[in-house]
């Protein structure tokens, strides 16, 4: 095993142990979600900004998978939940960004 991989695994194990200690102490580790949108009137470029901030619990393995689908009609990249319809849950094209807010 490469030294870098070993060090990353050690760091992940320490983080996991620390999070488990926090959870045992009664801290809530639940998820949540925020969506943000700013009108182009408030942005120097005149273009609106859309942001999605899913507050996911620390999960191993992560529930999201990155996917990129491109064809003659569209080109989209984003994060999706394998096996769940609706691609992507968070993503963007060249001109549009968006996200699905739970529950979706």
Buried (B, 14 or more C-beta within 10 A) or exposed (E): EEEEEEEEEEEEEEEEEEBEEEEEEEEEEEEEBEEEEEEEEEEEEEEEEEEBEBEBEEEEEEBBEEBEEEEEEEEBBBBBBEEEEEBBBBBBEEEEBBBBBEEE
